[in-house]
Amino acid sequence: MTTIDNVTTLSVSPLRVWTVLTDFAGHPQWKPFIQLSGAAVCGGDANYTFRIGGLDKPVTAKADIIRVDKPLAFAWTAGVARFLLFEESYALESDPAGTRLRHSLRFSGILGRPLWALMRRRLQASLVQSDRCLDRQLRRLSAVPVSNSRTGPARTGARRQR
């Protein structure tokens, strides 16, 4: 099995990072290469969609959610066992600055090592870019003010005398 890792520190809590990672509906807003859909539950039905260079149409395939440990870890796999299986995982650790994130891609199967050898630099760059996009999304979400449903001043319940 071969692995590519990227470790970064994000300036928000692990729970906030976890929430964005497992909000599959929000993935198109920040995740540049692969979007997940379905439920973020262990063993849940999920799909991943990705683009292959040169093809105009995205490809969608089944993904298996293999780890859901709120707010510490999230992982999923795709591919064909013993032929080519890849696992994308996120490990979150509390850090004085916010969250230490370890984002990993792990390859196994007959084609795992050759693919890793051919694409190691490109895959490393994709992890770095994905984590930068995640950081931007977290900063964007932190900057959005929470809306107040009230449109007028708060009422105290007492009427003023005229």
C-alpha angles and dihedrals in degrees: 000000000000126000138197117196137189120189121195139159119236122198096230135074122278089246091057091049090046091052093054093044093052096042095095092178088062096049095094088061093064117359107094105192113024130025123196125211132185128047126334094223127119108266090008124144110263138160131203125210124202140161125239113214111265096018118108095201122070120237120230124199139165120276128195117218102218104171131033111165108157117246099352109059144009127180141166137181136210136178136054119310115245090010106058123332124167130191126201114198139176122201116191125199128179112249131181087247093048120273133359106213125198109193113189141183116199124188129198138166132062093306096038099091096042091049091047091050094049098044105026096117094042092048091048089052090049091054091050092048093046091051091049089052090050090051091050091049092050091049090048092051092047090053095053109097118231108250120234114221092214116093100186136042119295115266120225095203096243122106121227117238117238 
